[in-house]
């Protein structure tokens, strides 16, 4: 462990304002806004089924990550060595191993690559994972071991989650997805962490929304280019409003974070698709298309 901490001290010695801003920007891509925006774009505007598969992999990867953190209980490097000065320590709460940012972006990138199977997506995803891992070490909040295991865990889990999701969809046994609520609920008992409750709230409404769509909503991502732009802008504007207003009214605690992110997931998977169907219904589809990221 000592050499891992010394590595962070060496990285700390080459910090400068330009790199500080660059790696801070990169690490922000591992937080919820970026992933939510990507998932919304895919689900609303590209391919609904792929959006659900990617979302399932991403959200369950976070449940897996928090479970690993709770099992190993390794402190942050700046706790182990006071000579390590973290940047943005407010985003580095809880335990250190494995890196949640790195695992999350690895799962997201691997799931997107699996869904669309394009070389440029694999290349972009791999690059993002590498830079995310570098950013977490540069900011002094994770060791090389944390980010390496996070990357492997994220990629591995993305493929496992894809197998679960594909089987449940192909065999028409979507209720299998509900079994993921068991580890999620156990986590809510043992992991008293605001970020975990955000993931749990989103995952709850995400799965409910998926089941409702399969049975009742039957949303289609097809729309003309201007309609796709309108969907994304309207959808994200409402989402950001929900995120901010609920926090303003209820404050920030475990219960309010669960509710806030449950509402965000419900908007993404139920309310927004119903609104978009009403606004841009089947009568438009003869001249419509999906956004194409597959070519």
C-alpha positions in Angstrom: 0.0 0.0 0.0 2.9 2.4 0.8 4.1 2.5 -2.8 0.6 3.3 -4.0 0.4 6.3 -1.7 3.9 7.4 -2.7 2.7 7.3 -6.4 -0.1 9.8 -5.5 2.4 12.1 -3.8 4.6 12.1 -6.9 1.5 12.9 -9.0 0.7 15.6 -6.5 4.1 17.1 -7.0 3.4 17.8 -10.8 0.1 19.4 -10.3 -0.6 22.8 -12.0 -3.7 24.9 -12.6 -4.2 23.7 -16.2 -4.1 20.0 -15.2 -6.2 20.8 -12.1 -9.0 22.1 -14.3 -8.6 19.4 -17.0 -8.8 16.5 -14.6 -11.5 18.1 -12.6 -13.6 18.4 -15.8 -12.9 14.7 -16.6 -13.8 13.5 -13.2 -17.2 15.4 -13.4 -18.0 13.1 -16.4 -18.1 10.3 -13.8 -20.9 11.9 -11.9 -24.6 11.7 -12.4 -25.4 14.5 -14.8 -23.3 13.1 -17.6 -24.5 9.5 -17.3 -28.1 10.6 -17.0 -27.8 12.8 -20.1 -26.3 10.0 -22.1 -29.0 7.5 -21.0 -31.8 9.9 -21.7 -30.4 10.6 -25.2 -30.2 6.9 -26.0 -33.5 6.0 -24.5 -35.6 8.9 -25.8 -33.9 9.5 -29.1 -31.8 6.6 -30.3 -33.0 3.1 -29.3 -35.3 2.5 -26.3 -34.3 -1.1 -25.8 -30.6 -0.3 -25.8 -31.3 2.6 -23.4 -32.9 0.2 -20.9 -30.1 -2.3 -21.3 -27.4 0.3 -20.8 -29.2 1.9 -17.9 -29.7 -1.5 -16.2 -25.9 -2.2 -16.5 -24.9 1.2 -15.3 -27.2 1.3 -12.3 -26.6 -2.2 -11.1 -22.9 -1.6 -11.5 -23.2 1.1 -8.8 -25.1 -1.3 -6.5 -22.2 -3.7 -7.0 -19.6 -1.0 -6.4 -21.2 0.1 -3.1 -21.4 -3.6 -2.0 -17.7 -4.0 -2.7 -16.8 -0.8 -0.9 -18.8 -2.0 2.1 -17.1 -5.4 2.1 -13.6 -4.1 1.9 -13.9 -0.8 3.9 -10.6 0.6 2.6 -10.2 4.3 3.7 -9.4 7.0 1.2 -5.7 7.6 0.5 -5.8 11.1 2.0 -7.1 9.5 5.2 -4.3 7.0 5.2 -1.6 9.6 4.5 -2.2 13.2 5.5 0.5 14.3 3.1 -1.9 13.6 0.2 -4.0 16.7 -0.4 -7.2 15.9 -2.3 -8.9 18.1 -4.9 -12.7 18.2 -4.7 -12.8 15.9 -1.6 -16.5 16.6 -1.2 -17.1 14.2 -4.1 -14.9 11.5 -2.5 -17.1 10.3 0.3 -17.3 6.8 1.7 -14.7 4.1 1.2 -12.0 4.0 -1.5 -11.9 0.6 -3.0 -12.9 0.2 -5.8 -13.2 3.6 -7.5 -16.9 4.3 -8.1 -16.3 6.9 -10.8 -14.0 4.6 -12.7 -16.3 1.6 -12.3 -19.4 3.6 -13.3 -17.8 5.0 -16.5 -16.4 1.6 -17.4 -19.8 0.0 -17.1 -21.4 2.7 -19.0 -18.8 2.6 -21.8 -18.8 -1.2 -22.0 -22.6 -1.3 -22.1 -22.8 1.3 -24.9 -20.1 -0.6 -26.9 -22.0 -3.9 -26.4 -25.3 -2.3 -27.5 -24.1 -0.7 -30.7 -20.9 -2.7 -31.5 -19.0 0.1 -33.2 -15.2 0.5 -33.1 -15.3 4.2 -32.5 -17.6 3.7 -29.5 -15.2 1.1 -28.0 -12.2 3.5 -28.7 -14.0 6.5 -27.2 -15.1 4.5 -24.2 -11.7 3.0 -23.5 -10.1 6.5 -23.7 -12.7 7.9 -21.3 -12.0 5.0 -18.8 -8.3 5.6 -18.9 -8.6 9.4 -18.4 -11.2 8.9 -15.6 -8.8 6.6 -13.8 -6.0 9.1 -14.2 -8.2 11.9 -13.0 -9.1 10.1 -9.8 -5.5 9.5 -9.0 -4.5 13.1 -10.0 -7.1 14.5 -7.6 -5.7 12.3 -4.8 -8.9 10.4 -4.0 -8.0 7.0 -5.3 -4.9 4.7 -5.7 -3.9 2.8 -8.8 -5.4 -0.3 -7.2 -8.7 1.4 -6.7 -9.1 2.5 -10.3 -7.7 -0.7 -11.8 -10.1 -2.9 -10.0 -12.9 -0.4 -10.6 -12.3 -0.5 -14.4 -12.2 -4.4 -14.4 -15.3 -4.6 -12.2 -17.2 -2.1 -14.3 -16.4 -3.8 -17.6 -17.1 -7.3 -16.3 -20.3 -6.3 -14.6 -21.5 -4.6 -17.8 -21.3 -8.0 -19.7 -23.0 -9.9 -16.8 -25.8 -7.3 -16.6 -26.2 -7.5 -20.4 -26.6 -11.3 -20.2 -29.2 -10.9 -17.4 -31.2 -8.2 -19.3 -31.0 -10.0 -22.6 -32.2 -13.3 -21.1 -35.1 -11.7 -19.3 -36.2 -9.9 -22.4 -35.7 -12.8 -24.8 -37.3 -15.3 -22.6 -40.1 -12.9 -21.7 -39.2 -13.2 -18.1 -38.8 -9.5 -17.3 -39.9 -10.2 -13.7 -36.3 -11.6 -13.3 -35.1 -8.0 -13.2 -37.1 -7.5 -9.9 -34.7 -10.0 -8.2 -32.1 -7.2 -8.3 -34.2 -5.4 -5.8 -33.1 -8.0 -3.2 -29.4 -6.9 -3.0 -30.5 -3.2 -3.5 -32.8 -3.4 -0.5 -30.2 -5.1 1.6 -27.8 -2.3 0.7 -30.3 0.3 1.9 -30.3 -1.4 5.3 -26.5 -1.7 5.6 -25.2 1.2 3.5 -26.3 4.5 5.0 -24.9 6.6 2.2 -26.7 9.4 0.3 -25.2 8.4 -3.1 -26.4 4.8 -2.6 -29.9 6.0 -1.9 -29.8 8.1 -5.1 -28.9 5.0 -7.1 -31.5 2.9 -5.3 -34.2 5.4 -6.0 -33.3 5.7 -9.7 -33.1 1.9 -10.1 -36.5 1.4 -8.5 -38.3 3.7 -10.9 -36.1 2.6 -13.8 -37.2 -1.1 -13.5 -40.8 -0.1 -12.8 -40.8 2.2 -15.9 -39.3 -0.6 -18.0 -42.0 -3.0 -17.0 -44.7 -0.4 -17.6 -43.3 0.4 -21.0 -43.3 -3.3 -22.0 -46.9 -3.7 -21.0 -48.6 -0.4 -21.5 -46.6 2.5 -22.9 -44.7 1.0 -25.9 -42.7 4.1 -26.5 -40.7 4.4 -29.7 -37.7 6.6 -30.2 -38.6 7.4 -33.8 -38.9 11.1 -34.5 -37.7 13.7 -37.0 -34.5 15.6 -36.2 -36.2 18.7 -34.8 -38.5 16.5 -32.7 -35.5 14.6 -31.3 -33.9 17.9 -30.3 -37.1 19.1 -28.7 -37.5 15.8 -26.8 -34.0 16.0 -25.4 -34.2 19.7 -24.5 -37.6 19.5 -22.9 -36.8 16.2 -21.1 -33.5 17.5 -19.6 -35.1 20.8 -18.6 -37.8 19.1 -16.6 -35.3 16.6 -15.2 -33.0 19.3 -13.9 -36.0 21.1 -12.5 -37.1 18.0 -10.6 -33.6 17.5 -9.3 -33.3 21.0 -8.0 -36.8 21.7 -6.7 -37.2 18.5 -4.7 -33.9 19.1 -3.1 -34.9 22.7 -2.3 -38.2 21.5 -0.7 -37.1 18.4 1.1 -33.4 19.0 1.7 -30.8 16.3 1.5 -31.1 13.1 3.5 -31.4 9.4 2.8 -35.2 9.5 2.3 -35.4 12.7 0.3 -32.5 11.5 -2.0 -34.3 8.2 -2.6 -37.5 10.1 -3.4 -35.8 12.7 -5.6 -34.0 10.2 -7.7 -37.1 7.9 -7.9 -38.9 10.9 -9.4 -36.1 11.5 -11.8 -36.2 7.8 -12.9 -40.0 7.9 -13.2 -39.7 11.0 -15.4 -37.1 9.4 -17.7 -38.9 6.1 -18.1 -42.7 6.9 -17.7 -43.7 10.5 -17.7 -41.4 11.8 -20.4 -42.1 8.9 -22.9 -45.9 9.4 -22.4 -45.5 13.2 -23.0 -43.4 12.6 -26.1 -45.9 10.1 -27.4 -48.6 12.7 -27.0 -46.5 15.5 -28.6 -44.9 13.5 -31.4 -47.2 10.5 -31.9 -47.5 7.8 -34.5 -48.9 10.2 -37.1 -45.4 11.7 -37.5 -43.6 8.4 -38.0 -43.9 8.1 -41.8 -41.3 10.8 -42.2 -39.3 10.1 -39.0 -36.1 8.4 -38.1 -34.1 7.5 -35.1 -30.9 9.3 -34.3 -28.2 7.1 -35.9 -25.0 6.5 -33.9 -24.6 3.1 -35.4 -23.1 4.2 -38.7 
